[in-house]
Amino acid sequence: MKLLELSNINQYYGGSHILRDVSIEAEMGKVTVLLGRNGVGKTTLLKSLMGLVPIRSGTINLNGVPIQNISTDQRARAGIGFVPQGREIFNRLTVEENLAMGLASKPASTAIPAELFELFPVLKQMLHRKGGDLSGGQQQQLAIARALASSPKLLVLDEPTEGIQPSIIKDIGRVIKMLANRGDMGILLCEQYYDFAEELADYYVVMDRGEVVAKGPGSEMVEKGIRQIVAI
């Protein structure tokens, strides 16, 4: 059984058909990368997965259970951790308070997992600093840590390298590999930075004009000329 199965997803904005029978899967312990140029529907697909925009038709299964008709917060409680494009941390809250927001579905006495500070040591150093005072790269690390606080089964990342300095991109890549290799989480990574995606991909999916135009094992990305397809 796949961890995540999106089947024949259709979505419209007004009269525009944005997603056209899109089907993708994600496995436990694997990184599935979603590629495509700007405006092809990638972010809309992730918002549809999270229930932030309604789908017209299709099914979304998490661990074999349909979730397309439940609310966004229920999807989070079911085991999806979402890191949106632009990070969307709370600028006026401290790092500690931002991380605590990731525990909203847990009992009030639940402590922030110590593992988050092992993955992102800089956050422990800046625990009492306001989120808005962090650099873009540090905010991205905070956004990922906040999503991980609830111990999700599926981690969904929308453009995590956007506007981030190279050293932190490497740190984020290291964490993604570590999480996948642990085997208790699947990762769906939407990414513009091709080299980063290729390095991490166990599987790839390419979208264009709201449709899936290519998919396969990450090991075949070079052979199949995926860099050129994404650049067209």
C-alpha positions as CSV (number, residue, x, y, z in Angstrom):
1,M,0.0,0.0,0.0
2,K,1.3,3.5,-0.9
3,L,1.5,6.0,1.9
4,L,-0.1,8.7,-0.4
5,E,-2.2,8.2,-3.5
6,L,-3.7,11.1,-5.4
7,S,-5.8,9.7,-8.2
8,N,-7.3,11.7,-11.1
9,I,-7.4,15.0,-9.4
10,N,-9.2,17.8,-11.2
11,Q,-9.4,21.3,-10.0
12,Y,-10.7,24.6,-11.5
13,Y,-10.3,28.3,-10.8
14,G,-13.4,29.8,-12.2
15,G,-13.7,28.4,-15.7
16,S,-10.0,27.5,-16.0
17,H,-9.1,23.8,-15.7
18,I,-6.0,24.0,-13.5
19,L,-5.4,20.3,-12.6
20,R,-6.2,17.7,-15.2
21,D,-6.5,14.1,-14.0
22,V,-3.3,14.4,-11.9
23,S,-2.2,11.1,-10.3
24,I,0.9,10.8,-8.1
25,E,2.0,8.5,-5.3
26,A,4.5,8.7,-2.4
27,E,6.0,5.8,-0.4
28,M,7.1,5.5,3.1
29,G,10.9,6.0,3.4
30,K,11.2,7.6,0.0
31,V,11.5,11.1,-1.5
32,T,9.1,11.8,-4.4
33,V,10.0,15.1,-6.1
34,L,7.5,17.1,-8.0
35,L,9.0,19.2,-10.8
36,G,7.8,21.7,-13.4
37,R,8.1,25.3,-14.4
38,N,6.3,28.1,-12.6
39,G,2.5,28.1,-13.2
40,V,2.1,24.5,-14.2
41,G,-0.1,23.6,-11.1
42,K,2.4,22.2,-8.6
43,T,1.5,24.5,-5.7
44,T,-2.2,24.1,-6.5
45,L,-1.8,20.4,-6.3
46,L,-0.2,20.6,-2.9
47,K,-2.9,23.0,-1.7
48,S,-5.5,20.5,-2.9
49,L,-3.7,17.7,-1.0
50,M,-4.0,19.8,2.2
51,G,-7.6,20.8,1.6
52,L,-6.7,24.5,1.2
53,V,-8.5,24.5,-2.2
54,P,-11.3,22.1,-3.1
55,I,-11.0,19.5,-5.8
56,R,-13.7,19.0,-8.4
57,S,-13.1,15.3,-8.7
58,G,-10.6,12.6,-7.8
59,T,-9.5,10.8,-4.6
60,I,-6.8,11.4,-2.0
61,N,-5.8,8.5,0.1
62,L,-3.4,8.5,3.1
63,N,-2.4,5.0,4.2
64,G,-5.4,3.7,2.2
65,V,-7.9,6.0,3.9
66,P,-9.8,8.6,1.8
67,I,-9.1,12.2,3.1
68,Q,-10.4,14.4,0.3
69,N,-13.6,15.2,2.2
70,I,-12.0,16.2,5.5
71,S,-10.8,19.6,6.7
72,T,-7.2,20.9,6.6
73,D,-6.7,20.5,10.3
74,Q,-8.0,16.9,10.2
75,R,-5.5,16.1,7.4
76,A,-2.8,17.5,9.6
77,R,-4.0,15.3,12.5
78,A,-4.1,12.3,10.1
79,G,-0.3,12.7,9.7
80,I,0.5,15.3,7.0
81,G,3.1,17.9,7.8
82,F,3.1,20.8,5.4
83,V,5.8,23.4,4.8
84,P,4.2,26.0,2.4
85,Q,6.0,28.1,-0.2
86,G,7.2,31.3,1.5
87,R,7.5,29.5,4.9
88,E,4.7,31.4,6.6
89,I,6.2,31.4,10.1
90,F,4.8,33.7,12.8
91,N,7.1,36.7,12.7
92,R,6.1,38.1,16.1
93,L,6.4,34.8,17.9
94,T,9.7,33.4,19.2
95,V,11.3,30.3,17.7
96,E,10.1,28.3,20.7
97,E,6.5,29.6,20.2
98,N,6.6,28.8,16.5
99,L,7.6,25.3,17.3
100,A,4.9,24.9,19.9
101,M,2.4,25.8,17.2
102,G,3.4,22.6,15.5
103,L,2.2,20.7,18.5
104,A,-1.4,22.0,18.3
105,S,-2.7,18.5,17.7
106,K,-0.9,17.1,20.7
107,P,-1.8,17.3,24.4
108,A,-1.0,20.6,26.0
109,S,1.8,19.1,28.1
110,T,3.7,17.8,25.0
111,A,7.3,19.0,24.9
112,I,9.0,20.2,21.8
113,P,10.9,17.1,20.5
114,A,14.6,17.4,21.3
115,E,15.3,15.8,17.9
116,L,14.3,19.0,16.1
117,F,17.3,20.7,17.7
118,E,19.6,17.9,16.6
119,L,18.3,18.3,13.0
120,F,18.6,22.1,13.1
121,P,21.1,23.1,15.9
122,V,20.7,26.8,15.1
123,L,17.1,26.8,16.3
124,K,18.3,25.9,19.9
125,Q,20.6,28.8,19.9
126,M,17.8,31.2,18.8
127,L,15.0,29.7,20.8
128,H,13.9,33.1,22.3
129,R,14.5,35.2,19.2
130,K,11.5,36.4,17.2
131,G,10.8,34.5,14.0
132,G,10.9,37.7,12.0
133,D,14.4,38.4,13.2
134,L,15.8,35.2,11.6
135,S,17.4,35.0,8.2
136,G,15.5,33.5,5.3
137,G,17.4,30.2,5.6
138,Q,16.8,30.1,9.4
139,Q,13.1,30.7,8.9
140,Q,13.0,27.8,6.4
141,Q,14.6,25.5,8.9
142,L,12.1,26.7,11.5
143,A,9.2,26.1,9.2
144,I,10.4,22.5,8.5
145,A,11.0,21.9,12.2
146,R,7.5,23.2,13.0
147,A,6.0,20.7,10.5
148,L,8.1,17.9,12.0
149,A,7.0,18.7,15.6
150,S,3.8,16.6,15.2
151,S,5.8,13.5,14.0
152,P,4.0,13.4,10.6
153,K,3.8,10.3,8.4
154,L,4.1,12.4,5.3
155,L,6.2,15.6,5.0
156,V,5.2,17.9,2.2
157,L,7.7,20.6,1.2
158,D,6.8,23.4,-1.3
159,E,9.9,25.0,-2.8
160,P,12.1,24.7,0.4
161,T,15.2,26.1,-1.4
162,E,13.6,29.3,-2.7
163,G,15.7,32.3,-1.7
164,I,17.9,30.3,0.6
165,Q,21.7,30.5,0.8
166,P,23.7,27.5,-0.5
167,S,25.0,26.4,2.9
168,I,21.5,26.1,4.3
169,I,20.3,24.3,1.1
170,K,22.9,21.6,1.9
171,D,21.7,21.4,5.5
172,I,18.1,21.0,4.4
173,G,19.1,18.3,1.9
174,R,21.0,16.5,4.6
175,V,17.9,16.5,6.8
176,I,15.6,15.3,4.1
177,K,17.9,12.4,3.3
178,M,18.1,11.5,7.0
179,L,14.4,11.6,7.5
180,A,13.7,9.4,4.4
181,N,16.4,6.9,5.4
182,R,14.9,6.5,8.8
183,G,12.0,4.8,7.1
184,D,9.0,6.0,9.1
185,M,8.1,9.0,6.9
186,G,7.4,9.7,3.3
187,I,8.5,13.0,1.7
188,L,6.8,14.9,-1.2
189,L,9.1,17.6,-2.4
190,C,8.0,20.3,-4.8
191,E,11.2,21.9,-6.1
192,Q,12.4,24.3,-8.8
193,Y,16.1,23.7,-8.2
194,Y,16.7,20.7,-10.4
195,D,20.1,19.6,-9.0
196,F,18.7,19.6,-5.5
197,A,15.7,17.5,-6.6
198,E,17.8,15.1,-8.6
199,E,20.1,14.4,-5.7
200,L,17.3,13.6,-3.4
201,A,14.8,11.9,-5.7
202,D,13.8,8.3,-5.2
203,Y,10.9,9.0,-7.6
204,Y,10.1,12.0,-9.8
205,V,7.0,13.5,-11.3
206,V,7.0,16.2,-13.9
207,M,4.0,18.5,-14.5
208,D,3.2,20.8,-17.4
209,R,0.0,22.7,-18.0
210,G,-1.8,21.0,-15.1
211,E,-0.9,17.5,-16.2
212,V,1.6,14.8,-15.3
213,V,3.9,14.5,-18.4
214,A,6.6,12.3,-17.0
215,K,7.3,10.1,-13.9
216,G,9.7,7.4,-12.9
217,P,12.6,6.3,-10.6
218,G,14.9,9.1,-9.6
219,S,17.8,7.0,-10.9
220,E,16.5,7.5,-14.5
221,M,16.2,11.3,-14.4
222,V,19.5,11.9,-16.3
223,E,18.8,9.1,-18.8
224,K,15.3,10.5,-19.5
225,G,16.5,14.0,-20.0
226,I,14.3,15.4,-17.2
227,R,16.5,18.5,-16.8
228,Q,15.7,19.5,-20.4
229,I,12.0,18.7,-20.0
230,V,11.7,20.9,-17.0
231,A,13.6,23.7,-18.7
232,I,11.4,23.8,-21.8
